[in-house]
Amino acid sequence: MQQVIDMLKKNDDCHYVGLSTEPDNYPALRFYESLGFVNTGELLEESEVILLLKV
């Protein structure tokens, strides 16, 4: 995952990376947050939280 993020940081057209996960998937949330993703507080289709990473 870190390699993909590093690759996207080199792309001048990419400013954010977004993903979503189930709100009770705590291991995934901790993992994504450890990479710098931030929970936006928004829900995708009322069932998944959205996380964004500024690259």
C-alpha positions as semicolon CSV with decimal commas, in nm:
position;residue;x (nm);y (nm);z (nm)
1;M;0,000;0,000;0,000
2;Q;0,284;0,239;0,084
3;Q;0,439;0,179;-0,260
4;V;0,114;0,280;-0,429
5;I;0,091;0,594;-0,214
6;D;0,453;0,682;-0,296
7;M;0,383;0,636;-0,667
8;L;0,073;0,859;-0,649
9;K;0,270;1,132;-0,469
10;K;0,486;1,159;-0,782
11;N;0,182;1,225;-1,001
12;D;0,118;1,600;-1,024
13;D;-0,248;1,537;-1,115
14;C;-0,321;1,340;-0,798
15;H;-0,396;1,545;-0,488
16;Y;-0,595;1,299;-0,275
17;V;-0,640;0,925;-0,241
18;G;-0,975;0,807;-0,110
19;L;-1,102;0,477;0,019
20;S;-1,385;0,340;0,225
21;T;-1,436;0,064;0,478
22;E;-1,696;-0,066;0,718
23;P;-1,709;0,159;1,026
24;D;-1,661;-0,136;1,262
25;N;-1,354;-0,269;1,078
26;Y;-1,117;-0,135;1,342
27;P;-0,802;-0,312;1,219
28;A;-0,849;-0,159;0,872
29;L;-0,921;0,185;1,016
30;R;-0,607;0,172;1,232
31;F;-0,400;0,056;0,935
32;Y;-0,526;0,329;0,702
33;E;-0,486;0,596;0,970
34;S;-0,128;0,478;1,030
35;L;-0,062;0,558;0,662
36;G;-0,200;0,909;0,705
37;F;-0,561;0,862;0,590
38;V;-0,815;1,077;0,774
39;N;-1,177;0,985;0,837
40;T;-1,390;1,251;0,668
41;G;-1,696;1,179;0,883
42;E;-1,892;1,109;0,565
43;L;-2,061;0,781;0,477
44;L;-2,060;0,603;0,143
45;E;-2,406;0,468;0,068
46;E;-2,485;0,505;0,440
47;S;-2,274;0,202;0,530
48;E;-1,902;0,274;0,484
49;V;-1,683;0,551;0,623
50;I;-1,474;0,751;0,376
51;L;-1,106;0,819;0,440
52;L;-0,884;1,058;0,248
53;L;-0,509;1,099;0,220
54;K;-0,357;1,419;0,086
55;V;-0,066;1,329;-0,141
